Amino acid sequence: MKNVFFGKVRLYLAQAWLAYHSRFAITNPFGYFTAKFGFAFFLMIFFIFMAKYLGITDPQFIIIGNIILIPANGSMCGLTLSIGDERQWGTLSYVLGSPASRALIFLGKSFFYVLDGFLTGLVGIAIAALIFHINFSQINFRLLILSVFLLAATSTGTGFIFGSISLITRDGWTILQTFLSLLYILVGVNFPVEALPKFFQMVGYSLPLTRGLLAARMALDGAVWESVQGLLVGELLVGGLYILLGYAMFLLIERRSTRSGTLDAY
Amino acid sequence: MMVRTLNFYSLSLLVLQPLTFSLVGMLLSRAAGRPMPDLVYNIIGGGVMGMWSGIVFTSSWDIRGDRYTGVLELIVVSPTSLFTLNMIRSFTNVLSGFFSMVLAFLAAVFMYDLPLNEANLPAALVSLLLLLFSTWSISIFLSVFFAASRISGHFVEYLEMPVAILCGFMYPIRILPGWMKTVSSFIPIRWSLEAMNESLLGLANLPYLLGHWGLALLLSFAFIAVTFLMQKKVNDIIRVNGELSAI
């Protein structure tokens, strides 16, 4: 019993490490940091200038929204690539042919991306505070940490979904990128979700990240647990639902491809 | 060109993502209390953004694809130089990216009634041609880095946003801090784009336009000249070291 348990833990961690290490093994620290912060940072600057031109004088909302989206982006992109690469590099057949638990293999891929996203998010907030002199005197640090961790974890659901999609289409990465660009509108990154038309507000609240971002913003403003618990529980539920959906998609694709013999054929 | 434009990857890059940028601009406009979006900067600017992203990423994937499929060696040893091929490919990428701008322009005119009665259309057209030329010159310049090594190509992709920031794709240059204006003055796209936007707004006079067109042309030729010198060097390095596909 004990051996079975440790065997599963070993499988989970080995898969987690492989999924993460394979992505960043060939890069150097400079490449790693630019991959993490480069695009997100410059995109934020671009939005700040757009807002400045349009007459929005206080860019704090945009800065915080973009920085807090970093952990989610890391989890989503990393996982999608990690799952999609199984097909790209021809290792999918070995994964599906092995008797190892699918759940452990699948969920294991997210472990280090969640940790990495969480730490990157915290570093991003610190950098933003230094560069833009944001006043964090009211901050509820424990709630902020919890919110950022939750964002890194719940965003894995969409990573699993787009990863599974990339097993059946070559455009999985492109579909993810399109989805990511929509997040800048739908989840309250550059303006509150309430600024959207009603239908898109509903779309926004049916996605992970929306509630987590709001909770993180409130934590930065010094909110207490009672005022954000509803948002955090909601974020956990929506994120959990997306993770289940991603896993179900993976199983479905596996079953379909095994039956039709079309594995790697897309 | 049709193959390059009409696929999901290009449609996402040239239509959906610029649309997202335009929507962010429009919603920020609304948040700032403006009743109407800024048609030139929010809508057409989104198209410029799409064109630029298209060029950076398709140029990157062209050479990355060659490397991945082992075609890069064949190209390098063929009598047609990689530089010539890159010039043609980049030209196709610019035309394919132009699709994004055309869509944005049509959206601004037909969906939002962009007022063209005050616009200086001939000047806007000349500026547009210069914008395509200057974008092409930058595109072939960047393609040398994609050929040089995997890692340098990777970093060039990060130029997507800095160039968009410095050249004022979705806002006028005048709002940038002084040091950023100075840096952007070395990029030809900045001058042709500024001339095009000001012509569409009907704000540009002839001396202003001539100055901007002249600088756009001069800098574009400078980039082409530097590219020509660099590609020889890169070609020699990757042949002598035998590191073509290894780096």
Interface residues (C-beta under 8 A of the other chain):
Chain A: T27 G31 T34 G38 F39 F42 L43 I45 F46 F47 F49 M50 A51 K52 Y53 L54 G55 I56 D171 T174 I175 Q177 T178 S181 L182 Y184 I185 N190 F191 A195 L196
Chain B: F8 Y9 S12 L13 L16 Q17 T20 F21 L23 V24 G25 L27 L28 S29 R30 A31 A32 G33 R34 D38 Y41 I151 H154 F155 Y158 E160 M161 P162 A164 I165 G168 M170 Y171 P172 I175 L176
